[in-house]
Amino acid sequence: MNVFRLTGDISHLVAILILLAKIWKSRSCAGISGKSQILFALVFATRYLDLFTNFISPYNSVMKIIYILGAFSTVYLIYVKFKATYDGNHDTFRVEFLIVPVGGLAFLVNHEFSALEILWTFSIYLESVAILPQLFMITKTGEAESITTHYLFALGMYRALYLFNWIWRYYFEGFFDLIAIVAGVVQTILYCDFFYLYVTKVIQGKKLSLPA
């Protein structure tokens, strides 16, 4: 495992912990897109179906379990535990416009036409756009809490670091996965505008707002 993969995983874990801590401490999920969290739960549920059939390492298995539990715990907090604080009026992105095309693409473009491989590919494609409902929600409300922006920044850094991980693996291991790389590039591009606003506003103590 290279340093980019490790720091990417750490950044992803930090993002999950930031979000869970924010919701639990404030007893509120205000400003959080439940639809994005459902998509992330779907991502990990379809990606890690091989959890008990394909053992790679203890680290790999533990991280898979953490991602699955973290995603579904977040969904539970939003839609059950703190349902009264969920802002469904602003979380209106039509997720079917993401799931259906992504599902079709996974059937057409994959490494192997098998159930597990198609679902894995589906998860890769879906993860690249799963943050869109959250960004759309911020656009509708006009601003985001600082803790929410920290979560988004950590999540974006995870994907950016994974791009460097793919570059490292190509040059030092001869490994190249076009599907994962293209999806990672798309996801990182979606974060670019947010990264700029984060650096120029949030770290200076200003509240982040996105143009409608």
PyMOL commands that set and color helices and strands:
alter all, ss='L'
color gray80, all
select helices_A, chain A and resi 3-26+34-47+58-81+83-85+96-108+115-129+132-141+146-173+178-200+202-204
alter helices_A, ss='H'
color red, helices_A
deselect
rebuild
show_as cartoon
